[in-house]
Amino acid sequence: MRPFDYEIQPIPLTTVKITDNFWKYRIETNRKVTIPYALKKCEETHRIDNFSKAGGLIDDDIKPINTYDDSDVFKIIEGAAYSLSVKPDPQLEKYLDEIIRKIAAAQEEDGYLFTMRTITPKKLHLFAGRKRWKKVASTSHELYNMGHLYESAVAYYQATGKRVLLDVAIRNVELIENVFGSGKNESAPGHQEIEIGLIRLYRTLGDEKYLNLAKFFLDIRGPNGIDYNQSHKKVIEQDEAVGHAVRATYMYSAMTDIAALTNNKDYNKAIDRLWDNVVSKKLSITGGIGSKPHPFEAFGNNYELPNMVTYNETCAAIGNVYWNHRLFLLYGDGKYFDVIERTLFNGLLSGISLDGKTFFYPNPLASKGQYSRSPWFDTACCPSNLTRFMASIPSYIYAQKDDTLYVNLFIGSATTVSIDEKPVVITQETDYPWKGNVKIVINVQESRDFTIAIRIPCWTQNRPVPSDLYHYLNESTEEVTLKINNKSIDFSNEKGFACIQRTWSDEDTIEFNMPMPIRRVVAHEKVKNNLGRVALERGPIVYCVEGIDNKVDHVFNLFLDDADNLTSVYHKDILNGIVVITGAIHYIKNSENDKIEKDFLAIPYYAWAHRGKGEMTVWLIRDLESYKSSKLASK
Ligand SMILES: [Zn+2]
């Protein structure tokens, strides 16, 4: 038993069975299509051969292109491990064993693992540095790769019980411990990730040396580094999210782990400040973060949230979910799941196509047709990250603290939890995100007392996000309702949850109903790019308009007057089945005086760019005066 830890624990994915109409298809596509596809891409691009070559198993003339190529293989193994843990696949497992054999062969005698240096120690990529660790604080990714190795090693060990990769990880840590530490090499990793990996090793193996090393790598950051990789200040003194957003969220995730595992209040205070800053000043309406393409993939200034040029890397969305999940486990507040849900259904899911084979690296909020989904990237962090994230989705749905069971996400599923050492089966049925009614059935062998905490999304409480960064134009008066065994009950909102404490009997049924009117959202007035603009939401879904559905010259000239009537309707044949928003709105033809009525159709943002290249925008013109006064309107 660890002295300190998260008081709330997630219900692991191995005990959650997904039956959901929306997510089951996506998770199955990840298992059947994306994971094999990504592994094939790693073969084609020699990412796997690089291990064989470094291990002396083949003699081909190859070497990694990027210093971080090894990490993609580790991430896909992690995703495949989650997939194996819910659905055994002997053929896939055999193939992974073979890759792991190559990885083990590539490890040098003293535990070092970095195929680029092992293959060509003399002719190295500029980013790698001439000697080991020389560029560890900037571009070599030597420690970043190892963080992903540790995570995949733990996942594969937990899925299969096989230790080969875990032993590779343990041997590597022994080397890292010899090299790094107080009074030894005190370089801060240039791209954070090893911290998360070490903490996972600590959780799995129990040895505090992993935890201490993770904390060391956090504590040595700052104050004389650069904000691009968050080494500009001591981590506990940071108060604004700056720099590369993936590096940032991985670091904030590790900091949250440290806050929980060491009961370190300085860490709590820092992550609280950073979260407030992101959610109130740096979060796109899609949940995307890291709005600046230059410097690469970084947070913008406060309220700097452009649309066309926004970056919002898929990996940053994933990192944002990792971080907010940990914050929920630490504090038990539903507001963190409000951020997760917004990200998950919008700016993260947009990163992968419906067929699971094409990807977005940036996830912009407007396009003139210059963006399209890509089958792969030289820097393949996003596809490989998606394989592991999509496979892990079941682990976000439920959580438990003593005799309280949390229902965090509305995803059709069933799970068995142990409360007071007796099993409780909980089954969730829903057509979310298209319908807001959720049916939860409890099965117990004998009646007993416990609490079910159902998340009340902030969008049902007239708040799009848990900050003042966005607000709805009109208050909705439709209220969330809750029935137990067909009888309406009153409930209070405790930190974003309807907590129902009672004696539960077998077959007790909860009906939780969240009305889903179409909502119009406007951004904080300091977000200059969205002055005079409005976006549409329904339930957890953010909408966009695409050229293909709207016969106009430019979707950017669509004008949604506050008085225009909108309706929503489910179309089972479009984009795997979606609710679209339609209505007669307006279109600005030549000048603002030349406004005509126009039918329009909006689709969920996550589903854009599936039907060829074309224009897209999330934000529509609402108010001409403020729109014109904003010079940044089209950016
Ligand atoms: Zn990425």
Residues whose N, C-alpha, C, O or C-beta is under 5 A from the ligand:
A	BS01	ZN	E313 C315 C381 C382
